[in-house]
Amino acid sequence: MSVTASRSGAERSYPLPHAGPDARFTESLVNSVAAVLVGYGYPRLDASADRAALESALAAFLYDPLESHT
């Protein structure tokens, strides 16, 4: 199975091409995702290291790494 195909055979929408800063990727987005996790019973992200890890995980899901576009 190709990296861009799902089990159903449809093309994936993510990761997006990384073309530089994205105004949609904000602290508010990270806070909203954190709030959804808490709503599902996961612990609050009180430590700055946890928040940074969530931000990194979101970026890894949303965007192709810059290195892949050389």
N, C-alpha and C positions, 0 to 999 in steps of 0.2 A: 504494500500500500504506500502511495506517495505521501510525503510529509504534508502536502497541502490538501489531501483528500481525507474526508472522515470515513467512518465505517459505512455510511450510507452512500458514499461516492460523491457527495457534494463538495465543492471547493470551500475551503476555510476562509473566513473573513479576517482572522487574526493569525499571526501578528501583522500589524500594519507596517508599511515602509517607514523607516525613521528618517524624516527629512529635516530634522532640527527641532527646536522647541515647539511644543504643542500647547496652545493656550487652554485646552480642555483638561490637561493633566495638572491639576492644582492640589493644594493642601485640602481644599474642600472635598475633592473627589476621594482622596485617601481617607478623610474623616468620615465620609458617607459610607465607604466600603467597611471601615472599622465599625461603624454603627450597625450595619447589616449583620456583621459577624456577631456582635454582642447580642443582637436581637435573636439570633439562632442559638444562643447559649454559650458562645465562646467567650473567653475572658477579655476584659477591657485592655486596650493597648495603652497602658500607663507609662511604660518605659519608652524613652526616645529611640532606643535601639530597636524595639519592636515596631514602632511606627516607621522607622527607616527601612526595616526588613519588609514591611508590607508595601511600602512605596517601590522598593526594588522588585518585589514579586509582581506587582501590577505592571511596572514598566517592562519587565521580561515577557509577560503575557501579551501586552498591547503592541509592542514594537519589535521589529527586527533589530538586532544589534548593529551599530554603526560599522563594525568590522566586516559585515557581510556585503557591504555596498562599495567595496574598494575595487 
